[in-house]
């Protein structure tokens, strides 16, 4: 008896009652087994009879019923655990059937009913039509159709739609998923869950919108959008190719996904080395990948010139990945080449025109000097003789002859100026002498002080370069006199290694960038064309503080001539 827990020890009472009235005792109780230190359920059954002294003597047997007792209490424990689990599921767990009116009848609803539908479980069980009322009109038909299809084939009932939550004045997106079976009455029984998918659906819609926007943008890009990476074998593989793949490469994207080496094969052999060099350099430095080359498109038997430009990064696997564009530049390249050809032809034409112009200047200067100068000399001599031969009695004729002689002298001066402008004879003495003469002549004529400096007094320069430098100096100083309002001009001629440098600067108002773009800025353009014709460079810019600075650099090559 000591093994029975005291608080659960009614067995002696039943035993005493049995001995007193000699009735059988049947008692189930919990026995504490000291040896195993655990509780065990037993059944004691006994009967009583009198011994020789007339006392009641019980006798019977004790049966262990722990297993039977546990099996009896196990369902209650399972239900309790199941209720705990269901109460913690973030959704509406339900069990329902169709009643005689073919309407939903809920037999179970967990507490998720309140959080999902804002309706108490008992309220929805009493009024199951509330669920159908909450479903958006646009989704009601699909709800009923999916339910009827599940009932007809006992298949999984799966439905997504919107519910109007009156309290929040908002739409909630839900997913209903339930397993169909038949209960004992033969009715269709659904056991399932209704889950709130509003956030995930909104995220999906946002993702779909971004995806559609990306596709719309990509579809309007006149290039092939791609994503590629280097695999473990250091080979290029494509992860994404836009719809323009076939139009540009003559191969479908599926083909290049499976056989990325096909892209390498269509690169012209002479461009493959630069392709791999640029790719590996980008991979090593994580720098932008920029490459231009030719592709042989077998299907069209044609070469396409393309530009590849992509940004490099590391993907989740630690591999180098590029996202970028492959652009067809065949047409633009041809147009660029054509433009370069046209510019070259224009430069050659300008150079030829400058040559012809100088030749014409030289020819006109010689004609004026030889013919007009000779005729003027003859007229001068004739007038002198005429004046001496006239008698003093004819003062009027003498006066007229003297005026004609003065007019001839003025014509001589004008002729010399014209021939000097056309082709200064001083150029025959060298560029240094010519620029010194020009500085003095310009200062005397315009009244603007001009300083000249050189680091080589006996500089020998071919006539073509000398003419270019002289004409640039002439044009620059003429522009200064016309527009700059300058107080002084500096001319510097320097021999630096293999270059001749001419710098002309003034302290005037300075040139503006837009001045060089004016329609009638022929003088500035003429300077540029002259310098470029002999392989030189020229810059015409504002000074650091005031004025304008013109810098000319010509290659020093005394043997270079244009046969002027």
C-alpha positions in Angstrom: 0.0 0.0 0.0 2.9 2.3 0.6 3.5 2.3 -3.2 0.2 4.1 -3.8 0.3 7.9 -3.8 -1.4 9.1 -0.7 -3.7 11.6 -2.5 -4.8 8.8 -4.8 -5.2 6.0 -2.3 -8.9 5.1 -2.1 -8.0 1.4 -2.6 -8.0 0.5 1.1 -11.5 1.9 1.5 -12.8 -0.3 -1.3 -10.9 -3.2 0.2 -12.4 -2.7 3.7 -15.8 -2.3 2.2 -15.3 -5.6 0.4 -14.3 -7.5 3.5 -17.2 -6.1 5.4 -19.9 -7.1 3.0 -17.9 -9.9 1.2 -18.5 -8.1 -2.2 -15.9 -8.0 -5.0 -13.7 -5.0 -5.3 -12.8 -3.6 -8.7 -10.5 -0.6 -8.5 -8.2 1.2 -11.0 -5.6 3.4 -9.5 -2.1 4.7 -10.0 0.7 2.8 -8.2 4.0 4.4 -7.5 6.7 1.8 -8.3 9.6 2.6 -6.0 12.0 0.3 -7.8 11.6 2.1 -11.1 10.7 5.5 -9.6 7.7 6.0 -11.9 4.0 5.9 -11.8 2.1 2.9 -13.2 -1.7 2.4 -13.7 -3.0 -0.9 -12.2 -6.4 -2.6 -11.8 -7.1 -4.5 -8.6 -9.9 -7.1 -8.5 -10.6 -9.1 -5.4 -13.3 -11.1 -3.6 -13.7 -11.7 0.1 -14.6 -14.8 2.3 -14.4 -15.5 6.0 -11.5 -17.3 7.5 -11.8 -19.7 10.5 -11.9 -16.9 12.9 -14.8 -15.3 11.0 -12.9 -12.4 9.6 -13.1 -11.3 6.0 -10.2 -12.3 4.0 -9.7 -10.6 0.6 -8.1 -12.3 -2.3 -7.7 -11.4 -6.0 -5.3 -10.1 -8.6 -3.5 -6.9 -9.7 -3.4 -6.1 -13.4 -1.2 -3.4 -15.0 -3.3 -1.3 -17.3 -0.8 1.5 -18.1 -1.0 1.0 -21.9 -4.8 0.9 -22.0 -5.0 4.0 -19.7 -2.5 5.9 -21.9 -4.4 5.0 -25.1 -7.6 6.2 -23.5 -6.0 9.6 -22.7 -3.8 10.0 -25.8 -6.6 11.4 -28.1 -7.3 14.2 -25.7 -3.6 15.1 -25.6 -3.3 15.0 -29.4 -6.3 17.3 -29.8 -4.8 19.7 -27.3 -1.5 19.9 -29.1 -3.3 20.2 -32.5 -5.3 23.2 -31.2 -2.1 24.8 -30.0 -0.5 24.3 -33.3 -3.5 25.6 -35.3 -3.8 28.7 -33.1 -0.2 29.7 -34.0 -0.5 29.2 -37.8 -0.4 32.6 -39.6 -3.5 31.9 -41.6 -7.2 30.9 -41.4 -7.4 27.1 -40.9 -10.8 25.8 -41.8 -12.8 22.7 -42.4 -16.0 22.9 -44.4 -18.6 21.0 -46.4 -21.4 21.8 -48.8 -24.9 21.7 -47.1 -28.1 20.6 -48.8 -28.4 24.0 -50.5 -25.0 23.5 -52.0 -23.6 26.3 -49.8 -20.5 26.3 -47.7 -20.9 25.1 -44.1 -17.9 25.5 -41.8 -17.3 22.9 -39.2 -14.1 24.3 -37.9 -12.4 27.8 -38.0 -9.3 28.7 -36.0 -8.5 32.1 -34.6 -6.9 33.2 -37.9 -10.5 34.0 -39.0 -10.3 37.2 -37.0 -6.9 38.3 -38.3 -7.6 37.4 -41.9 -11.3 38.3 -42.4 -11.8 40.5 -39.4 -14.7 38.2 -38.4 -15.0 36.1 -35.3 -14.9 32.3 -36.0 -18.3 31.7 -34.4 -19.8 34.6 -36.5 -18.6 33.0 -39.7 -19.8 29.6 -38.7 -23.2 31.0 -38.1 -23.1 33.1 -41.3 -20.9 31.4 -43.9 -22.3 33.5 -46.7 -20.2 36.4 -45.3 -17.1 35.0 -46.9 -18.7 35.0 -50.4 -20.0 38.5 -49.8 -16.4 39.7 -49.0 -15.0 38.2 -52.3 -14.5 40.9 -54.9 -17.1 40.6 -57.7 -14.4 40.1 -60.3 -13.1 37.1 -58.4 -16.4 35.5 -57.3 -16.9 33.4 -60.4 -13.4 31.9 -60.2 -13.9 31.1 -56.5 -17.1 29.1 -57.2 -15.7 27.4 -60.3 -12.6 26.3 -58.5 -14.7 25.0 -55.6 -17.1 23.0 -57.9 -14.1 21.6 -59.9 -12.5 20.4 -56.7 -15.8 18.9 -55.4 -16.4 17.1 -58.7 -13.0 15.4 -58.9 -12.0 15.5 -55.2 -8.9 17.4 -56.3 -7.1 20.1 -54.4 -9.0 23.3 -54.2 -6.6 26.2 -55.1 -7.8 29.7 -55.5 -6.4 33.2 -55.3 -8.4 36.4 -55.2 -9.3 39.6 -53.4 -11.4 40.2 -50.3 -12.9 43.6 -49.4 -12.3 44.3 -45.7 -15.0 46.8 -44.8 -13.4 47.9 -41.5 -10.1 48.8 -43.2 -11.7 50.0 -46.4 -9.1 48.0 -48.2 -8.6 44.9 -50.5 -6.7 41.9 -49.1 -5.3 39.3 -51.4 -5.6 35.8 -50.2 -4.7 32.2 -51.3 -7.1 29.4 -50.5 -5.7 25.8 -50.6 -7.6 22.8 -49.3 -7.6 19.0 -49.7 -11.0 17.5 -50.7 -12.3 14.2 -49.4 -15.7 12.7 -48.4 -16.9 12.4 -44.8 -19.0 9.6 -43.3 -22.2 11.1 -44.7 -20.7 11.1 -48.2 -20.4 14.9 -48.4 -17.4 16.6 -49.8 -15.1 17.8 -47.0 -12.4 20.3 -47.4 -9.6 20.8 -45.0 -7.3 23.7 -45.7 -6.0 27.2 -45.0 -6.6 30.7 -46.3 -3.4 32.7 -46.3 -2.9 36.5 -46.6 -0.7 37.1 -49.7 -1.3 40.8 -50.0 2.4 41.7 -49.3 3.8 39.0 -51.5 1.3 39.8 -54.3 2.2 43.5 -54.1 5.9 42.6 -54.2 5.2 40.3 -57.1 3.2 43.1 -58.9 6.1 45.5 -58.2 8.6 43.0 -59.5 6.4 42.4 -62.6 6.2 46.1 -63.2 9.9 46.5 -62.9 10.4 43.5 -65.2 8.0 44.8 -67.8 9.6 48.2 -67.6 13.0 46.7 -68.1 11.8 44.6 -71.0 10.1 47.7 -72.6 13.3 49.7 -72.2 15.5 46.9 -73.5 13.2 46.3 -76.5 13.7 49.9 -77.6 17.5 49.9 -77.1 19.1 49.6 -80.6 21.8 47.3 -79.2 22.1 43.8 -77.9 21.8 43.8 -74.1 23.7 41.0 -72.5 25.0 39.6 -69.2 27.9 37.1 -69.2 30.4 35.7 -66.7 33.5 33.6 -66.5 32.9 30.0 -65.3 35.3 27.9 -63.3 37.2 27.0 -66.5 37.6 30.7 -67.2 35.4 30.5 -70.2 32.8 33.1 -71.1 29.1 32.0 -70.7 26.0 34.1 -71.3 23.4 34.5 -68.6 21.1 36.9 -70.5 20.7 38.0 -74.1 18.0 40.4 -75.3 15.7 39.9 -78.3 18.2 41.7 -80.7 20.5 38.7 -80.5 19.7 37.2 -83.9 19.4 40.5 -85.7 23.0 41.4 -84.7 24.8 38.1 -84.4 22.9 35.9 -86.8 22.4 33.4 -83.9 19.5 32.8 -81.6 20.0 33.4 -77.8 19.2 29.7 -77.0 22.1 28.7 -79.2 24.6 31.0 -77.5 23.3 29.9 -74.0 24.2 26.3 -74.9 27.2 27.1 -77.1 28.8 30.4 -76.0 31.9 29.5 -77.9 29.9 30.3 -81.1 30.3 34.0 -80.3 34.1 33.7 -80.1 34.1 31.8 -83.4 32.4 34.7 -85.3 35.0 37.3 -84.1 37.4 38.1 -86.9 40.8 36.3 -86.3 42.7 39.6 -86.3 40.4 41.0 -83.6 40.3 38.0 -81.2 43.5 38.8 -79.4 42.3 42.4 -78.6 38.9 40.9 -77.5 40.5 38.5 -74.9 43.1 41.1 -73.8 40.3 43.7 -73.1 38.2 41.0 -71.3 41.0 39.8 -69.0 42.1 43.3 -68.2 38.5 44.2 -67.2 38.2 41.0 -65.1 41.5 41.7 -63.3 40.8 45.3 -62.5 37.0 45.2 -62.3 37.1 48.1 -64.8 34.7 48.8 -67.7 35.1 46.4 -70.6 35.4 48.4 -73.9 36.2 46.6 -77.2 35.6 47.3 -80.9 36.0 44.7 -83.6 34.5 42.8 -86.5 32.2 39.8 -86.6 31.8 37.5 -89.6 28.0 36.8 -90.0 28.0 33.5 -92.0 24.3 33.7 -92.8 24.6 37.1 -94.5 28.1 36.6 -95.7 29.0 40.0 -94.3 31.2 41.7 -91.7 29.6 43.7 -88.9 31.6 46.1 -86.9 30.5 46.2 -83.2 31.3 48.0 -80.0 31.1 46.1 -76.8 30.9 48.1 -73.6 30.1 46.5 -70.2 30.5 47.0 -66.4 32.4 44.3 -64.4 31.3 43.0 -61.0 31.4 39.8 -58.9 28.3 37.7 -58.8 27.1 35.6 -55.8 29.4 32.8 -56.7 32.4 35.1 -56.7 32.7 34.9 -60.5 33.4 38.0 -62.7 30.2 39.1 -64.3 29.6 41.7 -67.0 26.4 43.6 -67.9 26.4 45.7 -71.0 25.7 46.4 -74.6 26.9 45.2 -78.0 26.2 47.9 -80.6 26.3 47.6 -84.3 28.6 50.5 -85.4 29.0 49.4 -89.0 27.1 52.3 -90.4 28.5 54.9 -88.0 32.0 53.5 -88.6 31.6 53.9 -92.4 30.2 57.4 -91.9 33.1 58.2 -89.7 35.6 56.9 -92.3 33.7 58.8 -95.0 33.8 61.9 -92.9 37.5 61.5 -92.2 38.1 61.0 -96.0 36.1 64.1 -96.7 38.0 66.1 -94.1 41.3 64.9 -95.5 40.2 65.8 -99.0 39.1 69.2 -97.7 42.4 69.7 -96.0 44.2 68.7 -99.2 42.0 71.1 -101.2 42.7 73.9 -98.7 46.4 73.2 -98.9 46.2 73.2 -102.7 44.3 76.5 -102.6 46.8 78.0 -100.3 49.6 76.8 -102.6 47.8 78.2 -105.7 47.1 81.4 -103.8 50.7 81.9 -103.0 51.7 81.1 -106.5 49.2 83.6 -107.8 50.5 86.2 -105.3 54.0 85.6 -106.5 53.0 85.7 -110.2 51.0 89.0 -109.7 53.8 90.6 -107.7 56.4 89.8 -110.4 54.0 91.0 -113.1 53.5 94.3 -111.3 57.2 94.7 -110.6 58.3 93.8 -114.1 55.6 95.3 -116.2 53.8 98.0 -114.4 57.0 99.0 -112.6 58.9 99.1 -115.9 56.2 101.2 -117.5 56.1 103.6 -114.6 59.9 104.0 -114.8 59.6 104.8 -118.5 56.8 107.4 -117.8 58.9 108.9 -115.0 61.9 109.3 -117.3 59.8 110.8 -120.1 58.2 113.3 -117.8 61.5 114.4 -116.5 62.8 115.0 -120.1 59.6 116.8 -121.0 59.8 119.1 -118.0 63.4 120.0 -118.9 62.5 120.6 -122.6 59.7 123.0 -121.9 60.4 126.7 -122.2 59.9 128.9 -119.2 57.4 130.8 -121.2 54.9 127.8 -120.7 54.5 127.7 -116.9 51.1 126.0 -117.1 52.4 123.0 -119.0 55.4 122.8 -116.7 53.1 122.7 -113.6 50.9 120.0 -115.2 54.0 117.9 -116.0 55.3 118.2 -112.4 51.9 117.1 -111.1 52.0 114.1 -113.4 55.5 113.3 -112.2 54.3 113.4 -108.5 51.4 111.1 -109.5 53.8 108.7 -111.0 55.9 108.7 -107.8 52.7 108.0 -105.7 51.9 105.1 -108.1 55.4 103.8 -107.5 54.8 103.8 -103.8 51.4 102.1 -104.1 53.0 99.5 -106.4 55.7 98.7 -103.9 53.1 98.3 -101.1 51.0 96.0 -103.2 53.9 93.8 -104.3 55.2 93.8 -100.7 51.8 92.6 -99.5 51.5 90.0 -102.2 55.0 88.6 -101.7 57.4 90.5 -99.5 60.8 90.5 -101.0 62.3 90.6 -97.5 61.3 87.0 -97.2 64.2 86.2 -99.4 66.4 87.4 -96.5 64.9 84.9 -94.1 61.9 84.6 -91.7 63.6 86.6 -88.9 64.3 89.6 -91.1 60.8 89.4 -92.6 59.1 89.4 -89.1 61.4 92.3 -87.9 60.5 94.3 -91.1 56.8 93.5 -90.6 56.9 94.6 -86.9 58.4 98.0 -87.8 56.1 98.5 -90.8 53.0 97.6 -88.8 54.0 99.9 -85.9 54.6 102.8 -88.3 51.4 102.2 -90.2 49.0 101.5 -87.3 50.6 103.3 -84.4 50.6 100.2 -82.2 53.9 99.3 -80.5 55.2 95.9 -81.7 58.1 94.0 -80.0 59.9 91.1 -81.7 62.1 88.5 -80.0 63.9 85.4 -81.3 66.3 82.9 -79.8 68.1 82.3 -83.2 68.9 85.3 -85.3 70.2 83.3 -88.3 67.3 80.8 -88.3 67.1 79.1 -91.7 63.7 78.0 -92.6 62.2 76.6 -95.8 60.2 79.1 -97.8 56.9 77.3 -97.4 57.1 77.4 -93.6 58.4 81.0 -93.7 55.4 82.1 -95.8 53.0 80.4 -93.4 54.5 82.1 -90.3 54.6 85.4 -92.1 51.0 85.2 -93.2 49.8 84.1 -89.8 51.6 87.1 -88.2 50.1 89.4 -90.8 46.6 88.2 -90.2 46.9 88.1 -86.4 48.1 91.7 -86.3 45.5 92.9 -88.7 42.8 91.4 -86.5 44.3 93.0 -83.4 44.2 96.4 -85.1 40.6 95.9 -86.2 39.0 94.3 -83.1 41.2 94.0 -80.0 41.7 97.6 -79.0 45.2 96.6 -77.9 47.9 98.9 -76.6 50.8 96.6 -77.6 51.8 93.4 -79.4 54.5 90.9 -78.7 55.9 88.5 -81.3 58.3 85.7 -80.3 59.9 83.2 -82.7 61.7 80.3 -81.1 63.6 77.3 -82.3 62.8 74.4 -79.9 64.4 71.1 -80.7 62.6 69.9 -83.8 59.9 72.5 -83.7 59.5 76.2 -84.7 57.3 78.0 -82.3 55.7 81.4 -83.1 53.7 83.1 -80.3 51.8 86.3 -80.9 50.1 88.0 -77.9 48.4 91.3 -77.3 46.8 93.2 -74.3 43.5 93.8 -75.9 39.9 92.8 -75.0 40.6 89.1 -75.9 39.0 86.7 -78.2 35.8 84.9 -77.2 35.0 81.2 -78.0 32.0 82.2 -80.1 34.2 84.5 -82.2 35.9 81.5 -83.7 32.5 80.0 -84.8 31.3 83.1 -86.6 30.3 82.6 -90.3 32.7 85.2 -91.6 35.7 84.4 -89.5 37.6 83.6 -92.7 40.9 85.1 -91.4 41.0 82.7 -88.4 40.1 79.8 -90.6 42.7 80.8 -93.1 45.4 80.8 -90.4 44.3 77.3 -89.3 44.3 75.9 -92.8 47.7 77.4 -93.6 49.3 75.9 -90.5 47.7 72.5 -91.1 48.8 72.5 -94.7 52.5 72.3 -93.6 51.8 69.7 -90.8 51.6 72.2 -88.0 49.4 73.0 -85.0 47.8 76.2 -84.0 45.8 77.4 -81.0 43.9 80.7 -80.7 42.8 81.4 -77.1 42.2 84.2 -74.7 45.2 85.3 -72.6 45.5 84.3 -69.0 44.3 87.7 -67.8 43.8 90.0 -70.8 44.2 89.9 -74.6 44.6 87.0 -77.0 47.4 84.5 -77.5 48.1 82.7 -80.8 50.5 79.8 -80.6 51.9 78.1 -83.8 54.0 75.0 -83.8 55.6 73.8 -87.1 57.9 70.9 -87.7 61.5 72.1 -88.3 62.4 70.6 -91.7 64.3 73.0 -94.0 64.1 70.4 -96.8 60.3 70.4 -96.8 58.9 72.3 -99.8 55.7 72.8 -101.8 57.4 74.2 -104.9 55.9 77.6 -104.5 
